[in-house]
Amino acid sequence: MNATYDGPRLALDFDALAHNWRTVCAAGMGQPVGAVVKNDAYGLGVAAVVPRLWALGCREFWVATLHEALAVRHSLRDAAAGAARILVLNGLAGTRPEDFAAQGLTPVLTGPHELAPLAGYAARTGARLPVAVHLDTGLTRLGFGAAQLPALQPQGALWRDAQVTHWVTHLGRFHDPEAPQCLLQRERFVEWTRQLPAALRSIATSSSVFAGPGWHFDHARVGSALWGVPASQRATPMLRPVASLHAPVLRVADVPAGTEVGYAGSYTTPGPRRIATVALGYGDGLPFSLVNRGYLVLAGRHVPIVGGVAMGMVAVDVSACAPGEVRPGMWAEVYGAQQSVQALAAAAGVAANVLLALSARLAPRSAAWQEEAPEVVA
Ligand SMILES: *Cc1c(COP(=O)(O)O)cnc(C)c1O
């Protein structure tokens, strides 16, 4: 790229990623930890994040789709790519088991309807595909329920046609593992897997991995915590934010009382104000709900968002800053060291991962920027 990059800049702190990885592994007390990197690593970018996790010792990656799995393989160099175990949470999802076998991928089966394609594959090739299996203990989303457990017994077709590596279940109240509903789900998980042949039992995620040995079983699969986004209502160890997002100031204007700011007068200045226009909008993933809500950070100060969120712009009131302190060409922090992604997400009325996920479209563009200018400009 020859021109200077002027779009929103997503930057990643890999020291923070290393810190969070070690914190999660320490909490897991030796059980294997897989990194959940679905939705382009929650928006941070698989290409940037997966090789770093590999270098930290992560050998297992969980994604939602076959295509995401291929992106994970592609992000790793030859030897690492071959050795990484990649599990696909959406299961076969209508694709052919051959596609998984060819790439050494493991589908996480979503229900009994996936047994027939596995049988077809075994008949065609004589091979048993490695699979993990979702158990639906209460989320009512994916997996085999209580009535379908007989299909998983050793004498059933599953074991004739496939090799089970993990039993997987997911909590409905993942942010609160001590909730009675979660305890019931765990009870079912224990009870059901007791009746089934041995495979790694995986229930712990970003929240429950910190909730003590009662949640560890044989395995943890962790996403949010690796990016420094707390997934728990309860106290968790210090995690450090990995992602930060900045956007440039385009203009600063002093306006009199009674001035409409943005479309349809969604804000009218109650007195003389200084308004900065920042180049970030819903097209970049800024939630539309931030009309007259929430803050950006400029010149070390939290400055309130005023007016609406346009496709590529938003206004902030910088009257509290000294005249000339905020200038066009400065970079406003959207989230990062001074404002957590959780804080802005709370103002928008969404979960932190929603805001993070929206940066998915920024990651590839930001990668181009980072090649051009590795320094993070605040
Ligand atoms: C997204 C997801 C995870 C990761 O959850 P975090 O709270 O981000 O760690 C784990 N398991 C399943 C089934 C998921 O869909």
Ligand as a Chemical Component Dictionary entry (heavy atoms), coordinates in Angstrom:
data_LIG
# 
_chem_comp.id                   LIG 
_chem_comp.type                 NON-POLYMER 
_chem_comp.pdbx_formal_charge   0 
_chem_comp.three_letter_code    LIG 
# 
loop_
_chem_comp_atom.comp_id 
_chem_comp_atom.atom_id 
_chem_comp_atom.alt_atom_id 
_chem_comp_atom.type_symbol 
_chem_comp_atom.charge 
_chem_comp_atom.model_Cartn_x 
_chem_comp_atom.model_Cartn_y 
_chem_comp_atom.model_Cartn_z 
_chem_comp_atom.pdbx_ordinal 
LIG C1 C1 C 0 -18.293 -19.371 21.477 1  
LIG C2 C2 C 0 -18.229 -20.662 22.156 2  
LIG C3 C3 C 0 -17.251 -20.897 23.143 3  
LIG C4 C4 C 0 -16.330 -19.832 23.665 4  
LIG O1 O1 O 0 -16.978 -19.078 24.657 5  
LIG P1 P1 P 0 -16.202 -17.921 25.462 6  
LIG O2 O2 O 0 -17.155 -17.545 26.527 7  
LIG O3 O3 O 0 -15.951 -16.822 24.485 8  
LIG O4 O4 O 0 -14.949 -18.533 25.969 9  
LIG C5 C5 C 0 -17.173 -22.168 23.661 10 
LIG N1 N1 N 0 -18.016 -23.147 23.280 11 
LIG C6 C6 C 0 -18.980 -22.949 22.350 12 
LIG C7 C7 C 0 -19.874 -24.067 21.985 13 
LIG C8 C8 C 0 -19.129 -21.699 21.775 14 
LIG O5 O5 O 0 -20.092 -21.488 20.874 15 
# 
loop_
_chem_comp_bond.comp_id 
_chem_comp_bond.atom_id_1 
_chem_comp_bond.atom_id_2 
_chem_comp_bond.value_order 
_chem_comp_bond.pdbx_ordinal 
LIG C1 C2 SING 1  
LIG C2 C3 SING 2  
LIG C2 C8 DOUB 3  
LIG C3 C4 SING 4  
LIG C3 C5 DOUB 5  
LIG C4 O1 SING 6  
LIG O1 P1 SING 7  
LIG P1 O2 DOUB 8  
LIG P1 O3 SING 9  
LIG P1 O4 SING 10 
LIG C5 N1 SING 11 
LIG N1 C6 DOUB 12 
LIG C6 C7 SING 13 
LIG C6 C8 SING 14 
LIG C8 O5 SING 15 
# 
